[in-house]
Every structure is written in C-alpha cells, then in structure tokens.
Amino acid sequence: MRWMLDTDICIYIMKRHPPGVQARLRRVAIGEVGLSAIVLAELRFGIRKSQRREENAAALADFLAYCPVLDWPQAASDNYTEIRHELETQGTPIGSNDLLIAAHALHLNCTLVTNNVREFQRVRGLSIESWV
C-alpha cells in the first residue's frame, strides 16, 4: 500500500466535496490506498452522533467496498511509543487517535493523506500528502 487515508480525507470522499479529492483518488490504482482501523472507528463514531445516521452509514459502506481497512498491528506500538515520547518531550503533543494513525502509517512505510498537515508534520519521518 502506498497511501493511508486520514479521517478528514475519507469524509471528503464520502461527501464528494471538495471535488479535487475525488479526482485525486480516481488516479490511484486499486490496492494502493487504504485506511487504518483507527480511522474506521472515528468514522463510525461520527455516524453514531450524526443526525443522518442511515445516510452516512450507507456512504461509509459504499466507501469501504473499494477502500480496505487495515488492522492496527501490534508492532506499530513501538512507533506509537517513540512518537508520543518525542512529541511530549518537545511539548508538542498531538491527539491520541492521530498518534495511533501516524504510528500505523510509519509502521507500514506509507504516506498519510490528510488535510490536517499542521498536526501530523510534527511526527518525524512521517510522509504526509494533502489531496485538498
């Protein structure tokens, strides 16, 4: 896999807005993009608190039909430990789910696609790309 999608990018894809994100996704070969199980949990929580649960759940199901969910591997816990220690030592922590997502992307050596570049750029060695 080449790219891991962050939660915000998945939402843009499901809402089909902004259109540039959809266009960029269409240029990606099958098997080159996926999302972390952590991102799936965030998406499902968003649906749970949504007022349009059925509509959003259907959009997620359609999205997951072509975008695989990657289990969070135990070995990524080493990446998590190092990232969290480094950022807390520097006084520049990031959110707990973002830590897990970054650790997963680092473990798989893939590029994290996000519109939250400011947060993730603090993670040393993490390749980041914005499709927005």
N, C-alpha and C positions, 0 to 999 in steps of 0.2 A: 504494500500500500504506500502511496506517495503523499496523500493528504488526509488529515483528520479534521473534521468539521467541528467547530465550536458551536455552542447552543445558539448564539445570535445568528450565525450563518444558516443553520438549519431552519430557524424561524423565518428568515428572509426567503429561503427556498420554498417553504410551505405556503407562505403568503404571496409568493410570486412578486415580491417587491423588496428592494429595488430590482428592476429588470436585468441589470448588469450581472447580478449574482447568478441568475438563471442561465444567462448566456455563457458565463464562465464555466458553469457546471456542465453544460452540454458539450464543452470541448474536452472533458475528462473521460478517459477510457474506463469501461467497467472494470472494477477491481482496484482502481487507483485511489478511491475515496471511501471513507467510512467514518463512523463516529464512535466515540467511547461510550461504554455503558453508563458512565457518569453523566454524559450529555443526555442520554436517553432518560435517565432519572430526572434531570432538570426539566426536560420537555414534558414528561408525564406529570410532574408536579404542576407545571404551568397549566396543563389541561385540567387538572383536578380543581384548580382555583378559578378556572375560566367560567364565564357565563355562557360560552358557546362550546360546551364540552363535546357534544356529539360531532359538531362540525370540525373542531380541532383534532379530535381523536381520529376521524376519518382522514384528515390531511396527514396526520402522522403515520397512519397505516399505509397510505399511498407512498409516502416518502420512504418508509422502511422497506418497501417492496423492492427498491433498487439501491438502497444505501445500507450496507451491512453494519451491524452493531458489533463492536469488538469488546470482548470481555476484558475487564481490568485485571492484568496479570499480577500475580504475587511479586514477581521480580521487579515490577515498577515501584514497589515500596522503597527500594533503595534510592531511586531517583527522587521520589517524594521527600524522603528524609534529607537528602542533600540540598534540594531546592529550598525546602522550608527552613532548614538551619541557616543557609546562606542569606536568605531574604530577611529572616528575623534578626540575624546578627547585624545586617546592614540597616535595620529599621525600615525596610520597605516591603512588608509582607503583602501577599495577595490573598484573595478569598480561598476558603478551604476547597471548594469544588474546582476552582481554577488551578489550584496546586495539583490536585489529582489528575486533571485533564492534561496539564503540562507534563507531569511525570509520565503519563501514558504515552504521549506523543514523543517524548525524549526516548523512552524505552523502545519504541518502535522505529525510531530514527526517521520520523516523517514530519512534514510541515504542518503546523497547526494553522488552519484557515479561520480567521476571526476578524471581527470589527473592533475588538477590544485590545488593540495593539498596545496601548499605553500600559495596561496591566501586565500583559504577557511578555513585553520586551524586557522586563526586569529579570526574566529567567535566563540565566547564562546558558548558551548552547542551544536554545530552542529556536528552531526555524519557524518564522511566522510569515503569513501572507494574508493580505486583505483582498477580498474579491468585491468589495463595495466601491 
